[in-house]
Amino acid sequence: MWWQVLLAIAVTLVISIPATAVIATNYHKKMTEAKLGNADEKAREIIDEALKTAETKKRESLLEVKEESIRTKNELDKEIKERRAEAQRYERRVQQKEENIDKKADAIEKKEASLAEKEEALAKQREEISKLSEQRLQELERISGLTSEQAKDYLLKIVEDEVKHETAVMVKEMESRAKEEADKKAKEYVVTAIQKCAADHVSETTISVVQLPNDEMKGRIIGREGRNIRTLETMTGVDLIIDDTPEAVILSGFDPIRREVARIALEKLIVDGRIHPARIEEMVEKAQKEVEVMIKEEGEAATLEVGVHGIHPELVRLLGKMKFRTSYGQNALKHSVEVAQLSGLLAAEMGLDVRMAKRAGLLHDIGKAVDHEMEGSHIQLGVELCRKYKEGPVVINAVESHHGDVEAQTLIACLVQAADTISAARPGARRETLETYTTRLKQLEDITNNFKGVDKSFAIQAGREIRVMVVPEQISDSDMVLLARDISKQIEAELEYPGQIKVNVIRESRVIDYAK
């Protein structure tokens, strides 16, 4: 029976397995179909959601882009409006300026038209005035029987004669009174000053003599092939004349300082005995230093002798340098000391500042210390030096006016001028042959007399000034300037003279009348 059971089981299994398989297959198929359906639904849902999301994103993006474009458009519109408004403002300003310019142009045109009208009116008025003036002059000439020029000359002549006559009488009376008093006082002061002052003067020359111990020294001074004498002449700028003069060497030169340096150096070489180029250079340097010291000491001695203090050291040195300067044989330093003493004495007589007068007198010729080295007259150089070293205006004016080139502004300047004349003009003070002096003055007058229109000429102030009187009918006021210049050029070309010569051209018209 068991096999039936087995068979039945087997049959059942055989039958049930396919059925189970079929059922399982169907089940699986259904399940798969169900799953597939669910997946499709989910997929469709996902796709729908994705589409919805994408649509939403798209709408949002479109909105953002639209907002951004709207914002940008608004900004651009705003900027365009601002620029348009600014352009409109500029345009309005330009229009206003153009309107203003047009207005100004119109105003200028109106003013020009008005000025033109006024000018025409003025021209007409001038014509009328000139016509009236001519008519008035014609009427006056008809009434008086004289032309306008004749009437003017007549009136001027009458007034000029009366004024000149009255002025001449008054001036003559005042001059006579002043001269009586001034001559008396001046004579007293000058005589007293000359009596109180006595200065020694030494006539300077252009040569110096050095004594030698023996004539053999001449050969040593000359040296081998003349090298010693050439070195000495080159170093000092002085000519050495070695001739037949026994036991003496002559030093020739126009510069007294160089001559003094050469003399001292040569004397030192003679004492030393060693004469060769190197030793000569050494001795010349020592001599130069000694001369500088000597110049300083001479300047200090002059200030002490006069009693003037507080002068700048450079001016003191220049005063000492004037010891080696002569003017017509008169020693410049001795002359300055004498002028200072005379100025002080005259100032004391008149109750003026004695120290200031002495200071001005001592420095009046300070320019002569440098006039061989610098351009200009000793007066111009002296004024420049005094200004440079802070001298007062009284001293500067005295220096500037002591030859009459500039008007004296103080009594001290007048005293210095008088003292300078006394010191230079007294007998024996200056050395110049009378023949040479008179010849130069005659030549000076002859030169000026040769010019056309010159009536007379006079050389005055020791030849420092030529006074020329011209014929007024031939030389006018404007011609005087050219005549003075021509005379100056002619004098410079034909004459040799120290310093400067002042050409003073005078044109004088005289009218004489008598009161009866």
C-alpha positions in Angstrom: 0.0 0.0 0.0 3.0 2.1 0.7 4.0 2.1 -2.8 0.6 3.5 -3.6 1.2 6.1 -1.1 4.6 6.8 -2.7 3.1 6.7 -6.1 0.4 9.0 -5.0 3.0 11.3 -3.5 5.0 11.0 -6.6 2.1 11.6 -8.8 1.1 14.4 -6.6 4.6 15.8 -6.7 4.7 15.4 -10.4 1.4 17.1 -10.8 2.0 19.6 -8.1 5.5 20.7 -9.2 4.4 21.9 -12.6 1.3 23.3 -11.1 3.4 25.0 -8.5 5.8 26.2 -11.1 3.0 27.5 -13.1 1.4 29.1 -10.1 4.7 30.4 -9.0 5.4 31.7 -12.5 2.0 33.3 -12.6 2.5 34.7 -9.2 5.9 36.0 -10.0 4.6 37.3 -13.2 1.9 39.1 -11.4 4.2 40.4 -8.8 6.6 41.5 -11.5 3.8 43.2 -13.4 2.6 44.8 -10.2 6.1 46.0 -9.4 6.6 47.2 -12.9 3.4 49.1 -12.7 4.4 50.6 -9.5 7.8 51.5 -10.9 6.2 53.1 -13.9 4.0 55.1 -11.7 6.9 56.1 -9.6 8.9 57.0 -12.7 6.0 59.0 -14.0 5.6 60.7 -10.7 9.4 61.4 -10.5 9.3 62.7 -14.1 6.2 64.8 -13.3 7.9 66.2 -10.2 11.1 66.8 -12.2 9.2 68.5 -14.8 7.3 70.6 -12.2 10.6 71.4 -10.5 12.3 72.3 -13.8 9.3 74.4 -14.7 9.5 76.1 -11.4 13.2 76.7 -11.7 12.7 78.0 -15.2 10.1 80.4 -14.1 12.2 81.5 -11.2 15.2 82.0 -13.5 13.1 83.8 -15.9 11.8 86.0 -13.1 15.3 86.7 -11.9 16.6 87.5 -15.3 13.6 89.7 -15.9 14.1 91.5 -12.6 17.8 91.9 -13.3 17.1 93.3 -16.8 14.5 95.6 -15.3 17.0 96.8 -12.7 19.7 97.3 -15.2 17.3 99.1 -17.5 16.3 101.3 -14.6 19.9 102.2 -13.8 20.7 102.9 -17.4 17.6 105.1 -17.7 18.6 106.9 -14.5 22.1 107.5 -15.7 20.8 108.6 -19.2 18.5 111.0 -17.4 21.3 112.4 -15.3 23.6 112.9 -18.2 20.9 114.4 -20.3 20.1 116.8 -17.4 23.9 117.7 -17.1 24.1 118.2 -20.9 21.0 120.4 -20.6 22.7 122.4 -17.8 25.9 122.8 -19.9 23.8 123.8 -22.9 21.9 126.4 -20.8 25.2 127.8 -19.4 26.7 128.0 -22.9 23.5 129.7 -24.1 23.7 132.2 -21.2 27.4 132.9 -22.0 26.6 133.4 -25.6 23.8 135.7 -24.7 26.1 137.7 -22.3 28.7 137.9 -25.1 26.1 139.1 -27.5 25.0 141.7 -24.9 28.6 142.8 -24.3 29.3 143.0 -28.0 26.2 145.1 -28.5 27.2 147.4 -25.6 30.7 147.7 -27.1 29.3 148.6 -30.4 27.0 151.2 -28.8 30.0 152.6 -26.9 32.1 152.7 -30.0 29.3 154.5 -31.8 28.9 156.9 -28.9 32.7 157.5 -28.8 32.8 158.1 -32.5 30.0 160.6 -32.1 31.8 162.3 -29.3 35.0 162.4 -31.2 33.2 164.1 -34.1 31.6 166.5 -31.7 35.1 167.3 -30.1 36.7 167.7 -33.5 34.0 170.2 -34.4 34.5 172.0 -31.1 38.2 172.1 -31.7 37.7 173.6 -35.1 35.3 176.2 -33.6 37.7 177.0 -30.8 40.7 177.3 -33.2 38.6 179.6 -35.4 37.6 181.7 -32.4 41.2 181.8 -31.1 42.4 182.9 -34.5 39.7 185.5 -34.7 40.6 186.7 -31.2 44.3 186.9 -32.1 43.6 188.7 -35.3 41.4 191.2 -33.4 44.1 191.7 -30.7 46.8 192.2 -33.4 44.5 194.6 -35.2 43.9 196.6 -32.0 47.5 196.6 -30.8 49.2 196.8 -34.1 51.6 193.9 -33.1 51.7 190.3 -34.0 51.3 187.7 -31.2 55.1 186.8 -31.3 56.1 190.4 -31.2 53.8 191.1 -28.2 55.1 188.1 -26.4 58.7 189.0 -27.0 58.0 192.6 -25.9 56.4 191.5 -22.6 59.1 189.0 -21.9 61.8 191.5 -22.6 60.3 194.0 -20.3 59.8 191.5 -17.4 63.2 189.9 -17.9 65.0 193.3 -17.9 63.2 194.4 -14.7 63.8 191.1 -12.9 67.5 190.9 -14.0 68.1 194.4 -12.9 66.5 194.0 -9.5 68.2 190.6 -9.0 71.6 191.9 -10.0 71.3 194.9 -7.6 70.3 192.6 -4.8 72.9 190.0 -5.5 75.6 192.6 -5.8 74.8 194.2 -2.5 74.7 190.8 -0.7 77.9 189.6 -2.4 79.8 192.8 -1.4 78.7 192.4 2.2 79.5 188.7 2.3 82.9 189.2 0.6 83.9 191.9 3.1 83.2 189.6 6.1 84.3 186.3 4.4 87.6 187.7 3.1 88.5 189.0 6.5 87.6 185.8 8.4 89.2 183.6 5.7 92.5 185.4 5.8 92.6 185.2 9.5 91.9 181.5 9.5 94.3 180.6 6.7 97.2 182.6 8.1 96.7 181.2 11.6 96.5 177.6 10.2 99.6 178.0 8.1 101.5 179.5 11.0 100.6 176.6 13.2 101.4 173.8 10.7 104.8 173.1 9.3 105.4 169.8 7.5 108.6 168.5 5.9 108.4 167.3 2.3 110.9 165.1 0.4 111.1 165.2 -3.4 110.7 161.6 -4.7 112.2 160.4 -8.0 111.9 157.4 -10.1 115.3 155.9 -9.2 117.0 154.5 -6.1 120.7 154.1 -5.5 122.2 151.1 -3.7 125.8 151.5 -2.4 128.2 148.6 -3.0 131.2 147.6 -0.8 133.4 147.4 -3.9 133.1 147.2 -7.7 133.6 143.4 -7.7 130.1 143.0 -6.3 128.7 144.3 -9.7 129.9 141.1 -11.4 128.4 138.9 -8.7 125.1 140.8 -9.0 125.1 140.3 -12.8 125.9 136.6 -12.3 126.9 134.0 -14.9 125.5 135.0 -18.3 123.3 137.6 -16.4 121.1 135.1 -14.6 121.2 136.8 -11.3 120.3 140.3 -12.6 117.5 138.7 -14.8 116.1 136.9 -11.8 116.1 140.0 -9.7 114.5 142.2 -12.4 111.8 139.5 -13.1 111.0 139.0 -9.4 110.7 142.8 -8.6 109.7 144.4 -11.9 112.5 146.9 -11.6 115.3 147.7 -14.0 118.9 147.4 -12.6 121.3 149.8 -14.2 125.0 148.8 -13.7 127.2 151.3 -15.3 130.5 153.0 -14.6 129.2 154.7 -11.4 131.7 153.6 -8.7 130.5 151.3 -6.0 126.8 151.9 -6.8 123.9 150.2 -8.6 120.9 152.2 -9.8 117.3 150.8 -9.5 114.9 152.3 -12.0 111.1 152.0 -11.9 107.9 154.0 -11.8 106.4 152.0 -9.0 108.1 153.2 -5.7 106.9 150.1 -3.8 108.6 147.7 -6.3 111.7 149.9 -6.2 111.8 149.7 -2.4 111.4 145.9 -2.4 114.2 145.6 -4.9 116.4 148.0 -2.8 115.9 146.0 0.4 116.4 142.7 -1.3 119.6 143.8 -3.0 121.0 145.2 0.3 120.2 141.9 2.0 121.9 140.0 -0.8 125.0 142.2 -0.6 125.3 141.7 3.2 124.6 138.0 2.9 127.2 137.5 0.1 125.4 134.5 -1.4 123.9 135.7 -4.7 122.2 133.1 -6.8 118.6 132.8 -8.2 117.2 130.7 -5.3 118.7 133.1 -2.7 117.4 136.1 -4.7 113.8 134.7 -4.7 114.0 134.2 -0.9 115.3 137.7 -0.2 112.7 139.3 -2.5 109.9 137.5 -0.5 111.4 138.7 2.8 111.7 142.2 1.4 108.1 142.2 0.3 107.0 141.2 3.8 109.2 143.9 5.3 107.6 146.5 2.9 104.1 145.4 3.9 105.0 145.8 7.5 106.5 149.2 6.8 103.4 150.3 4.9 101.2 149.3 7.8 103.4 151.1 10.4 103.5 154.2 8.2 99.7 154.3 8.1 99.4 153.8 11.8 102.0 156.5 12.5 100.1 158.9 10.2 96.8 158.3 12.1 98.6 158.7 15.5 100.3 161.9 14.3 97.0 163.4 13.2 95.1 162.0 16.2 92.4 160.2 14.2 91.3 156.8 15.4 88.8 154.1 14.4 89.8 154.0 10.7 89.4 150.6 9.0 92.7 148.6 8.9 92.5 148.4 5.2 92.3 152.2 4.9 95.2 152.5 7.3 97.2 150.2 5.1 96.4 152.3 2.0 97.5 155.4 3.9 100.8 153.8 4.5 101.0 152.8 0.8 100.7 156.5 0.0 104.2 157.1 1.4 105.5 155.6 -1.8 103.2 157.8 -4.0 104.1 161.3 -5.2 102.1 164.0 -6.9 104.2 166.5 -8.8 107.1 165.6 -6.5 105.1 166.0 -3.3 104.8 163.0 -1.1 101.1 161.9 -1.0 101.1 160.8 2.7 102.9 163.9 3.9 100.5 166.0 1.9 97.5 164.1 3.4 98.8 164.6 7.0 99.4 168.3 6.3 95.8 168.7 4.9 94.5 166.9 8.0 96.4 169.3 10.3 95.3 172.4 8.3 91.7 171.2 8.2 91.7 170.6 12.0 93.1 174.0 12.7 90.6 175.8 10.4 87.8 173.8 12.0 89.0 174.8 15.4 89.0 178.5 14.4 85.4 178.1 13.1 84.1 176.1 16.0 83.5 172.9 14.0 84.2 169.2 14.7 88.0 169.1 14.7 88.3 165.3 14.7 85.9 164.9 11.7 87.8 167.6 9.8 91.1 165.9 10.4 89.6 162.5 9.4 88.2 164.0 6.1 91.5 165.8 5.4 93.6 162.6 6.1 91.4 160.5 3.7 90.8 163.1 1.0 93.4 161.6 -1.4 93.1 157.9 -0.3 92.2 157.1 -3.9 95.8 157.9 -5.0 96.9 154.7 -3.2 95.2 152.5 -5.9 94.7 154.8 -8.9 97.8 153.1 -10.6 96.1 149.7 -10.2 92.4 150.4 -10.9 90.4 152.4 -13.5 89.1 155.8 -12.6 90.3 159.1 -11.0 91.6 159.2 -7.5 88.4 161.0 -6.4 86.1 158.3 -7.7 88.3 155.5 -6.2 88.5 157.4 -2.9 84.7 157.7 -2.7 84.3 154.0 -3.5 86.9 153.0 -0.8 85.3 155.2 1.9 81.8 153.8 1.1 83.2 150.3 1.1 84.8 150.7 4.6 81.8 152.5 6.1 83.0 156.1 6.4 80.4 158.7 7.2 78.7 161.0 4.6 80.7 164.0 5.8 84.0 162.3 4.9 82.6 160.9 1.6 81.4 164.4 0.5 84.8 165.9 1.5 86.6 163.3 -0.6 84.2 163.8 -3.5 84.2 167.6 -3.6 87.8 168.5 -2.7 88.6 169.3 -6.4 85.3 171.1 -7.0 83.8 168.2 -9.1 80.9 167.9 -6.8 79.2 170.6 -4.7 80.4 170.7 -1.1 77.5 169.9 1.3 79.2 170.7 4.6 81.6 173.3 5.9 84.1 170.6 6.6 84.2 169.7 2.9 84.9 173.4 2.2 87.7 173.4 4.8 89.3 170.3 3.3 89.2 171.9 -0.2 90.9 175.0 1.2 93.5 173.0 3.1 94.3 170.9 0.0 94.8 174.0 -2.0 97.0 175.6 0.7 99.2 172.4 1.0 99.6 172.0 -2.8 100.0 175.6 -3.8 102.4 176.9 -1.3 106.0 177.5 -2.6 108.2 174.4 -2.6 105.4 171.9 -2.0 105.2 170.6 -5.5 107.9 170.2 -8.1 107.0 170.9 -11.7 108.9 173.2 -14.1 107.1 176.5 -14.8 107.8 176.0 -18.5 106.1 172.6 -18.7 103.2 173.8 -16.6 102.5 177.0 -18.7 102.9 175.1 -21.9 100.3 172.6 -21.0 97.8 175.3 -20.0 98.5 177.2 -23.2 97.9 174.0 -25.3 94.7 173.4 -23.3 93.4 176.9 -24.2 94.5 176.6 -27.8 92.6 173.4 -28.3 89.3 174.9 -27.1 89.8 178.2 -29.0 90.0 176.3 -32.3 86.3 175.2 -32.1 83.7 177.2 -34.0 81.5 179.4 -31.8 84.1 179.7 -28.9 84.6 183.3 -27.8 87.2 182.8 -25.0 88.6 179.9 -22.9 90.4 180.0 -19.5 92.4 177.1 -17.9 91.8 177.3 -14.2 92.4 175.2 -11.0 96.0 174.4 -12.1 94.8 172.9 -15.4 92.1 170.7 -13.9 89.3 172.7 -15.5 88.9 174.6 -18.8 86.1 177.2 -18.8 84.8 177.9 -22.3 82.7 181.0 -23.1 80.7 180.6 -26.3 79.0 183.1 -28.6 75.2 182.7 -27.8 74.2 183.6 -31.4 76.2 180.7 -32.8 75.8 178.0 -30.1 72.4 177.0 -28.8 71.7 175.2 -25.5 71.5 171.8 -27.2 74.8 172.5 -29.1 76.6 173.1 -25.8 76.3 169.4 -24.9 77.9 168.3 -28.2 80.6 171.0 -28.0 81.6 169.9 -24.5 81.9 166.3 -25.7 83.9 167.3 -28.8 86.3 169.4 -26.7 86.8 166.5 -24.2 87.6 164.0 -27.0 90.1 166.5 -28.5 91.9 167.0 -25.2 92.1 163.2 -24.6 93.6 162.8 -28.1 96.2 165.6 -28.0 97.2 166.2 -24.4 98.9 164.1 -21.7 97.8 165.2 -18.2 97.3 163.7 -14.7 93.8 163.0 -13.4 90.9 164.5 -15.1 90.1 167.9 -16.8 86.6 169.3 -16.4 85.2 171.0 -19.5 82.8 173.8 -18.4 80.9 175.4 -21.4 79.1 178.6 -20.5 76.6 180.4 -22.8 75.6 183.8 -21.6 73.3 186.4 -23.2 73.5 190.0 -21.8 70.9 192.7 -22.0 71.9 196.2 -20.8 69.5 199.0 -19.9 69.8 202.2 -17.9 67.4 203.9 -15.5 67.4 207.6 -16.1 
